[in-house]
Amino acid sequence: MIVPMKQLTLVVLKGEQTAALEALQDLGVMHLAAAPPPDEEAVTAIRARLEGIRRAAEVLAKLAPTEVKPAQRSPQEVVAEVQRLAERLSGLNDTRLELLLERERLASFGSFEPEDIHRLQAQGIRVRLFRLPVPQAFEPPEGTVVVELSRDRRQRYLALVGPVAAVAEADILEEVPIPDASPTALAGKLLEVERAATRTREELAALAGHLEAVKLLADRTEDKLHFEEARANMTVVWLLAYLRGFCPERDVPQVQALAEARGWGLLVEEVSNPNEVPTKIENPRWVKPIQPIMSFLGVIPGYDQVDISTPFLIFFGLFFAMIVGDAGYGLLFLLLTLWGQRRYPQAPNSLFSLLKLLSVATIVWGVLTGNYFGLAAIPALLELLRVTWLLEQDNIILLSFSIGAVHLTLAHGWNVVRFYPSSRALAQVGWIITTWTMFFLARTLVLGAPFPAVMLPLLAVGVVLIVVFMTPWQQLKHEWFNHAMLPLTLVSNFVDVISYVRLFAVGAATYAVASAFNEMALAIGAGGLLASILAALILFFGHTLNILLAAMGVLVHGVRLNTLEFAGHLGMSWSGRPYRPFARKARREAA
């Protein structure tokens, strides 16, 4: 459910801005109206400081704290030290990489001293190092000698030695410049850098015990940033300052009581522009498992739209079960979920509730269809549990179309309730009629079933309802294009209904892949111990791959049918912004 909001305008004396914002931040229920980020120097400085603190916290979070009790330091000192050490470690890592590349570049030329080469050149003898593909010939200039130092499958590593002038005339394509340091010296420098990096990491690990203090500092700094941004965005008119925002309707009395106690002016209004209002969603406990999916997708309905969490959860569970379609996989998912819940008790409970629901739904569907790890033969007791009607391919296709028609009918029926008593509700009735017409048309075209004669006049009635009532007459001048696009929209309606066949197609593919790997393993596994091990590996990797493909199918198809087809027929655009109240993350006394 989308929580109803009120639009608030708070008016205070110019000199009370700080006190008013502190009180509002303590209350933590008012979402401030959107405004461009202020460019004030103080705000910019706090924002930069917050980024530095967050980076320091990220560095410490990756380190295992030492057993030594951390020394007493202020969080600011810890952040400064972490930044210094992290910068040093980054420089050491860059230097180490450069040394490794240089060592690799010279490794094939053996051990030598660059000073000896420079000394020879001073005496008139020059040395040039170069690489040459194995099959390629090289003709050294007269008076020079080519020495092969090493070779691999593709290249030879050579040195050209001779008088300076003669060596200089040689046409060498892949010359390797003489380094400043010898390979031995490079190895010594590399060892020093690695030791310095190890010491730096140890110094950072000694600071890992301060992670919670640094996180608290980040919360305080973020509170300060939001405070300064709010102050910068307050509008000042002579001796007064005012601030606009939005508050859940049930929390308005708290703001009113605060304003009355402090002597502020407070204007409470109905929302004037829904596009400005944040969306706060609250659902019953049994619907909350869908929240991890919504958060993962990053989709939020607009304030003037609807919350589809409940139908999303119900139909997503059904789609998941049909796409995966295997009771064995469902049982495996359930066991892994129970293990994960015990292993990671700090993880959100709603995530595990969702996984349990999807696992149980998959088990139920797998039992009804008699699918257990894609096995062709199952025990007689399990055969008694399956529904014979679901074993026919055409029946599953028909069921997929039926689910699609019901799903889309629910969307338009919801719109009937939303739009009533407006005449637009009649257009939604027309869409329900056309949806079921498209269902019977899909059944006829795909399954060869006879098309009910009564649906043609009903289709005409539905189209008339849509044409006449889809757009209020006073808006027809601006929205006439909806009527021009109606033929394409009707075709799209048919495509949406028939697209639900993907529930059958992806589910059938999951079974086919599992069955194919089973047959492959069975064909290999009858030839002894080695063959049995190979068959076991085939089963493991085959079913693992199949599970991954099924999971991708759920993300691509199961999610799409809810967020595009269903939401599209509801008229949703997912244009909402999350409700983020102006509130403290850290306690006032810690600030």
Secondary structure as the mmCIF struct_conf table of DSSP 4:
data_model
#
loop_
_struct_conf.conf_type_id
_struct_conf.id
_struct_conf.beg_label_comp_id
_struct_conf.beg_label_asym_id
_struct_conf.beg_label_seq_id
_struct_conf.end_label_comp_id
_struct_conf.end_label_asym_id
_struct_conf.end_label_seq_id
STRN STRN1 ILE A 2 ILE A 2
HELX_LH_PP_P HELX_LH_PP_P1 VAL A 3 PRO A 4
STRN STRN2 MET A 5 LEU A 13
HELX_RH_3T_P HELX_RH_3T_P1 LYS A 14 GLU A 16
HELX_RH_AL_P HELX_RH_AL_P1 GLN A 17 LEU A 27
HELX_LH_PP_P HELX_LH_PP_P2 MET A 30 MET A 30
STRN STRN3 HIS A 31 LEU A 32
HELX_LH_PP_P HELX_LH_PP_P3 ALA A 33 ALA A 34
HELX_LH_PP_P HELX_LH_PP_P4 PRO A 36 PRO A 38
HELX_RH_AL_P HELX_RH_AL_P2 GLU A 41 ALA A 61
TURN_TY1_P TURN_TY1_P1 LYS A 62 LYS A 62
BEND BEND1 LEU A 63 LEU A 63
HELX_LH_PP_P HELX_LH_PP_P5 ALA A 64 THR A 66
BEND BEND2 GLU A 67 VAL A 68
HELX_LH_PP_P HELX_LH_PP_P6 LYS A 69 GLN A 72
HELX_RH_AL_P HELX_RH_AL_P3 PRO A 75 LEU A 106
HELX_RH_3T_P HELX_RH_3T_P2 ALA A 107 PHE A 109
BEND BEND3 SER A 111 SER A 111
HELX_RH_AL_P HELX_RH_AL_P4 PRO A 114 ALA A 122
TURN_TY1_P TURN_TY1_P2 GLN A 123 GLY A 124
STRN STRN4 ILE A 125 PRO A 133
TURN_TY1_P TURN_TY1_P3 VAL A 134 PRO A 135
HELX_LH_PP_P HELX_LH_PP_P7 PRO A 140 PRO A 141
TURN_TY1_P TURN_TY1_P4 GLU A 142 GLY A 143
STRN STRN5 VAL A 145 ARG A 151
BEND BEND4 ARG A 153 ARG A 154
STRN STRN6 GLN A 155 PRO A 163
HELX_RH_AL_P HELX_RH_AL_P5 VAL A 164 GLU A 169
BEND BEND5 LEU A 173 LEU A 173
STRN STRN7 GLU A 174 VAL A 176
HELX_LH_PP_P HELX_LH_PP_P8 PRO A 177 PRO A 179
BEND BEND6 ASP A 180 ALA A 181
HELX_RH_AL_P HELX_RH_AL_P6 PRO A 183 ALA A 206
TURN_TY1_P TURN_TY1_P5 LEU A 207 LEU A 207
HELX_RH_3T_P HELX_RH_3T_P3 ALA A 208 HIS A 210
HELX_RH_AL_P HELX_RH_AL_P7 LEU A 211 ASN A 233
BEND BEND7 MET A 234 MET A 234
STRN STRN8 THR A 235 VAL A 237
TURN_TY1_P TURN_TY1_P6 TRP A 238 LEU A 239
STRN STRN9 LEU A 240 PRO A 248
HELX_RH_3T_P HELX_RH_3T_P4 GLU A 249 ASP A 251
HELX_RH_AL_P HELX_RH_AL_P8 VAL A 252 ARG A 262
TURN_TY1_P TURN_TY1_P7 GLY A 263 GLY A 263
STRN STRN10 GLY A 265 GLU A 269
BEND BEND8 SER A 272 SER A 272
HELX_RH_3T_P HELX_RH_3T_P5 PRO A 274 GLU A 276
BEND BEND9 VAL A 277 VAL A 277
STRN STRN11 THR A 279 THR A 279
STRN STRN12 ILE A 281 ILE A 281
HELX_RH_3T_P HELX_RH_3T_P6 ARG A 285 ILE A 290
HELX_RH_AL_P HELX_RH_AL_P9 GLN A 291 LEU A 297
TURN_TY1_P TURN_TY1_P8 GLY A 298 GLY A 298
TURN_TY1_P TURN_TY1_P9 TYR A 303 ASP A 304
BEND BEND10 GLN A 305 GLN A 305
HELX_RH_AL_P HELX_RH_AL_P10 SER A 309 VAL A 324
HELX_RH_AL_P HELX_RH_AL_P11 ALA A 327 ARG A 343
TURN_TY1_P TURN_TY1_P10 PRO A 345 GLN A 346
BEND BEND11 ALA A 347 ALA A 347
HELX_RH_AL_P HELX_RH_AL_P12 ASN A 349 THR A 369
TURN_TY1_P TURN_TY1_P11 GLY A 370 GLY A 370
BEND BEND12 TYR A 372 TYR A 372
TURN_TY1_P TURN_TY1_P12 PHE A 373 GLY A 374
BEND BEND13 ALA A 376 ALA A 377
HELX_RH_AL_P HELX_RH_AL_P13 ALA A 380 LEU A 385
BEND BEND14 ARG A 386 ARG A 386
HELX_RH_3T_P HELX_RH_3T_P7 THR A 388 LEU A 391
BEND BEND15 GLU A 392 GLU A 392
HELX_RH_AL_P HELX_RH_AL_P14 GLN A 393 PHE A 419
TURN_TY1_P TURN_TY1_P13 TYR A 420 PRO A 421
BEND BEND16 SER A 422 SER A 422
TURN_TY1_P TURN_TY1_P14 SER A 423 SER A 423
HELX_RH_AL_P HELX_RH_AL_P15 ARG A 424 LEU A 447
HELX_LH_PP_P HELX_LH_PP_P9 ALA A 449 PRO A 452
TURN_TY1_P TURN_TY1_P15 ALA A 453 VAL A 454
HELX_RH_AL_P HELX_RH_AL_P16 MET A 455 PHE A 469
BEND BEND17 MET A 470 THR A 471
HELX_RH_3T_P HELX_RH_3T_P8 TRP A 473 GLN A 475
HELX_RH_AL_P HELX_RH_AL_P17 LEU A 476 GLU A 479
TURN_TY1_P TURN_TY1_P16 TRP A 480 TRP A 480
HELX_RH_AL_P HELX_RH_AL_P18 PHE A 481 ALA A 484
TURN_TY1_P TURN_TY1_P17 MET A 485 MET A 485
HELX_RH_AL_P HELX_RH_AL_P19 LEU A 486 ILE A 498
HELX_RH_3T_P HELX_RH_3T_P9 SER A 499 VAL A 501
HELX_RH_AL_P HELX_RH_AL_P20 ARG A 502 ILE A 524
TURN_TY1_P TURN_TY1_P18 GLY A 525 ALA A 526
BEND BEND18 GLY A 527 GLY A 527
HELX_RH_AL_P HELX_RH_AL_P21 LEU A 529 GLY A 553
HELX_RH_PI_P HELX_RH_PI_P1 VAL A 554 GLY A 558
HELX_RH_AL_P HELX_RH_AL_P22 VAL A 559 ARG A 560
HELX_RH_PI_P HELX_RH_PI_P2 LEU A 561 PHE A 566
HELX_RH_AL_P HELX_RH_AL_P23 ALA A 567 LEU A 570
TURN_TY1_P TURN_TY1_P19 GLY A 571 GLY A 571
STRN STRN13 PRO A 578 PRO A 578
BEND BEND19 PHE A 582 PHE A 582
BEND BEND20 LYS A 585 ALA A 586
HELX_RH_3T_P HELX_RH_3T_P10 ARG A 588 ALA A 590
#
